[in-house]
Amino acid sequence: YYGSSPNNYIYFNCDDYTNQTSSTCETWRIIGVFEGKVKIMRGSQIGSLAWDQDKNIDSSKTTYDNDWSTSSLQVLLNTSYLNRTANVTYYSGSRGTTTTIVSTSTIGIKDSTKNMISESMWYLRGYNRSSVYSDQIYEYERTKGSVYSGRPTSWKGKIALAYPSDYGYAADFGKCQKQLSGYNDSTCTSNNWMKTIIAPNYGWLLTPNSSYSYYAWNVFSSSYVTYNVAWYVYGAVPVLSLSSKLGIESGDGSSSNPYRLSV
């Protein structure tokens, strides 16, 4: 799904799957089909948060790094957000002094939805610059990239973030033929549906910078892809894969008639 406004809208995280509407469901977006699973992303950020700030896990620490398998954002998404527990005070900043209240009890994954999420393998290989094309970073994420200081090259879990390649492939290549570092080109910006979701200002991506212990990739406010320190306060948008047992019951994927899951 690529371009300015593809028909990739889908109802998800519903109160009532027998009556899927904008009143009973959130509207998510389909990224594509990977390894036989439909991968979707929330239609908006859940907050502006650090990629990693260890104070969220251990109040005595203010350290941070770019290991997704242990990052505080990963823990938040796969505990409080996944289980819809009480609202979370999330710490960001170099000293953990910036706080954001994440309304996990309201926006988290509902009990009726949890079993629809597939546990998947997420690739954690990184690269050290964003002057690459989408197909190149796709290969670096999965096979060609490296990790810092022997960190894991993959992580198995339910909820993560979009890859740089996801963001890159969301652009219409007939109109945008830039490297990811050049996606601030106005034609690329206006023909990439993912930009306004991930980074109305700034937004995090999943991939680390392989040359440093504390840089992770992100989308800058002007739309190009770069990387920055993991404690920075950037937008976080949950991404997950649906169970392969699910099907589409109705809808055409348009904003006015999103796909409805067959449950």
VMD Tcl script that draws the C-alpha trace (Angstrom):
set ca {
  {0.00 0.00 0.00}
  {1.62 3.23 -1.13}
  {0.89 6.76 -2.21}
  {-0.99 9.64 -0.66}
  {-4.22 7.83 0.26}
  {-4.42 4.11 -0.57}
  {-7.43 1.98 0.39}
  {-5.75 0.38 3.40}
  {-8.09 1.38 6.25}
  {-9.19 -1.38 8.62}
  {-11.28 -1.47 11.79}
  {-9.37 -2.91 14.74}
  {-9.32 -2.95 18.54}
  {-13.11 -2.92 18.61}
  {-15.54 -2.99 21.49}
  {-17.97 -5.00 19.38}
  {-16.78 -7.10 16.43}
  {-20.37 -7.93 15.50}
  {-20.91 -4.26 14.75}
  {-17.67 -2.78 13.44}
  {-18.04 0.98 13.01}
  {-16.05 4.12 13.74}
  {-17.92 4.29 17.04}
  {-17.01 0.79 18.22}
  {-13.53 0.43 16.71}
  {-10.26 2.23 16.11}
  {-9.25 2.76 12.49}
  {-5.83 1.29 11.72}
  {-3.94 1.10 8.41}
  {-2.57 -1.92 6.55}
  {1.16 -1.74 5.80}
  {1.27 -4.92 3.75}
  {1.51 -8.70 3.88}
  {4.77 -10.11 5.22}
  {5.55 -13.79 5.75}
  {1.90 -14.62 5.23}
  {0.63 -12.15 7.84}
  {-1.16 -8.83 7.44}
  {0.84 -6.11 9.18}
  {-1.09 -3.08 10.43}
  {-0.33 0.15 12.25}
  {-2.45 2.31 14.52}
  {-3.94 5.35 12.82}
  {-2.29 7.76 15.24}
  {0.45 7.99 17.85}
  {-0.12 6.85 21.43}
  {2.13 9.62 22.73}
  {5.51 11.33 22.45}
  {7.90 9.00 24.22}
  {11.53 7.97 24.49}
  {12.62 4.96 22.41}
  {14.44 3.93 25.55}
  {14.78 5.41 29.03}
  {15.58 2.83 31.68}
  {13.94 4.84 34.45}
  {10.65 3.41 33.19}
  {11.86 -0.07 34.14}
  {14.13 0.71 37.10}
  {13.51 4.02 38.89}
  {17.14 4.16 40.03}
  {18.48 4.37 36.46}
  {18.61 7.11 33.85}
  {20.54 5.13 31.24}
  {19.40 4.39 27.68}
  {20.49 2.46 24.60}
  {19.17 1.19 21.26}
  {18.56 -2.47 22.06}
  {14.88 -2.95 21.16}
  {14.64 -6.28 22.98}
  {15.08 -4.48 26.32}
  {13.93 -0.93 25.46}
  {11.39 0.79 27.67}
  {9.11 1.54 24.70}
  {9.06 -2.15 23.76}
  {8.20 -3.05 27.35}
  {5.40 -0.47 27.44}
  {3.86 -1.68 24.19}
  {4.00 -5.35 25.16}
  {2.82 -4.99 28.77}
  {0.69 -2.00 29.75}
  {-0.53 -1.18 26.23}
  {-1.10 -4.82 25.24}
  {-2.87 -5.65 28.50}
  {-4.79 -2.37 28.84}
  {-3.60 -1.87 32.39}
  {-3.73 1.34 34.44}
  {-2.44 4.53 32.87}
  {1.34 4.79 32.79}
  {3.62 7.70 33.68}
  {6.36 7.38 31.07}
  {9.75 9.03 31.55}
  {11.84 10.48 28.74}
  {14.83 12.80 28.44}
  {18.50 12.28 29.25}
  {17.78 12.29 32.99}
  {14.27 10.90 32.85}
  {12.71 14.18 33.96}
  {10.23 14.58 31.08}
  {6.95 12.79 31.82}
  {4.00 11.79 29.66}
  {0.83 10.08 30.83}
  {0.01 7.23 28.46}
  {-3.70 6.39 28.74}
  {-3.22 2.64 28.41}
  {-6.44 1.91 30.28}
  {-8.33 3.74 27.52}
  {-6.32 3.26 24.32}
  {-4.75 -0.13 25.07}
  {-5.58 -3.43 23.37}
  {-9.02 -4.69 24.38}
  {-9.55 -8.24 25.65}
  {-11.64 -9.04 22.56}
  {-8.66 -8.14 20.36}
  {-5.66 -9.71 22.09}
  {-6.01 -13.14 20.50}
  {-6.03 -11.55 17.04}
  {-2.41 -10.44 17.37}
  {0.25 -12.79 16.09}
  {3.55 -13.16 17.88}
  {6.09 -12.44 15.16}
  {9.81 -12.27 14.52}
  {11.04 -8.68 14.27}
  {14.40 -7.99 12.66}
  {16.80 -5.82 14.64}
  {19.78 -5.46 12.33}
  {20.79 -1.84 11.82}
  {22.67 0.46 9.52}
  {24.75 3.57 10.11}
  {23.36 6.08 7.62}
  {20.03 6.98 6.03}
  {21.32 7.76 2.55}
  {19.88 4.49 1.26}
  {16.93 3.46 -0.88}
  {13.99 1.49 0.48}
  {15.08 -1.84 -1.02}
  {18.58 -1.40 0.41}
  {17.44 -0.72 3.97}
  {15.00 -3.64 3.73}
  {17.99 -5.93 3.17}
  {20.02 -4.27 5.94}
  {17.15 -4.71 8.41}
  {16.91 -8.42 7.74}
  {20.21 -9.87 6.57}
  {22.97 -7.44 5.61}
  {22.93 -5.07 8.56}
  {24.89 -5.35 11.78}
  {24.25 -4.70 15.47}
  {26.17 -2.81 18.09}
  {28.30 -4.77 20.54}
  {26.82 -8.22 19.95}
  {23.19 -7.30 20.51}
  {20.40 -9.57 19.22}
  {19.61 -9.49 15.53}
  {15.95 -10.37 16.07}
  {13.23 -10.22 18.70}
  {10.07 -12.28 19.02}
  {7.05 -10.39 20.28}
  {3.68 -8.92 19.44}
  {3.93 -5.15 19.14}
  {6.74 -3.03 17.75}
  {7.24 -0.03 15.43}
  {7.42 0.45 11.68}
  {10.71 -0.30 9.95}
  {12.48 2.37 7.90}
  {11.68 0.21 4.86}
  {7.95 0.30 5.73}
  {8.10 4.07 5.67}
  {10.13 4.09 2.48}
  {7.81 1.75 0.59}
  {4.76 3.78 1.64}
  {5.81 6.42 -0.90}
  {4.67 6.31 -4.52}
  {7.87 5.46 -6.38}
  {6.37 6.85 -9.57}
  {6.61 10.26 -7.94}
  {9.30 9.85 -5.27}
  {12.62 8.29 -6.23}
  {14.78 9.63 -3.42}
  {16.91 7.96 -0.81}
  {15.31 7.97 2.65}
  {17.50 10.90 3.66}
  {15.86 12.87 0.84}
  {12.23 12.15 1.69}
  {11.75 15.78 2.73}
  {11.24 16.46 -0.97}
  {7.72 17.91 -1.24}
  {6.65 15.30 -3.80}
  {7.78 12.48 -1.52}
  {6.06 14.04 1.48}
  {2.72 14.50 -0.27}
  {2.76 10.99 -1.71}
  {3.49 8.97 1.42}
  {0.41 8.10 3.50}
  {2.51 7.05 6.49}
  {4.12 10.44 7.10}
  {1.19 12.13 8.82}
  {0.73 9.14 11.14}
  {4.32 8.44 12.18}
  {5.59 11.99 12.15}
  {3.17 14.88 12.16}
  {6.19 16.29 14.01}
  {8.75 13.55 14.78}
  {8.28 9.81 15.04}
  {10.28 6.74 16.00}
  {11.09 3.76 13.76}
  {12.25 0.32 14.88}
  {15.78 0.08 13.51}
  {18.91 1.06 15.51}
  {21.98 2.80 14.18}
  {24.54 0.00 14.13}
  {27.57 2.23 14.81}
  {26.35 3.68 18.10}
  {24.90 2.27 21.30}
  {22.18 4.89 21.73}
  {20.90 6.07 18.31}
  {17.66 4.79 16.77}
  {16.08 5.64 13.43}
  {13.24 8.11 13.20}
  {11.24 10.25 10.78}
  {12.07 13.94 11.09}
  {9.36 16.60 11.13}
  {10.07 17.55 7.53}
  {9.63 13.90 6.47}
  {13.15 12.62 5.87}
  {14.57 9.61 7.71}
  {17.46 10.01 10.11}
  {18.45 8.76 13.60}
  {18.76 10.31 17.01}
  {19.40 9.64 20.69}
  {17.04 7.05 22.20}
  {15.92 9.27 25.09}
  {14.49 11.92 22.76}
  {10.74 12.55 22.93}
  {9.29 11.41 19.60}
  {5.93 9.97 18.57}
  {5.27 6.24 18.97}
  {2.86 4.34 16.70}
  {2.16 0.66 17.50}
  {2.63 -1.87 14.67}
  {1.57 -5.52 14.80}
  {0.68 -8.52 12.65}
  {-2.74 -10.12 12.56}
  {-3.30 -13.81 13.11}
  {-3.33 -15.69 9.81}
  {-6.65 -17.25 10.87}
  {-8.48 -13.95 10.39}
  {-10.20 -12.91 7.18}
  {-11.93 -9.87 5.73}
  {-15.70 -9.91 6.07}
  {-16.61 -6.68 4.24}
  {-15.47 -3.20 3.33}
  {-13.32 -1.90 0.49}
  {-10.49 -0.39 2.53}
  {-11.47 3.21 1.82}
  {-11.58 5.79 4.60}
  {-15.39 5.79 4.39}
  {-15.70 1.99 4.27}
  {-12.75 0.34 6.08}
  {-12.18 -3.39 5.96}
  {-14.05 -5.33 8.63}
  {-12.48 -8.43 10.12}
  {-14.21 -11.77 10.03}
  {-14.01 -12.96 13.64}
}
mol new
graphics top color blue
foreach p $ca { graphics top sphere $p radius 0.5 }
foreach p [lrange $ca 0 end-1] q [lrange $ca 1 end] { graphics top cylinder $p $q radius 0.2 }
display resetview
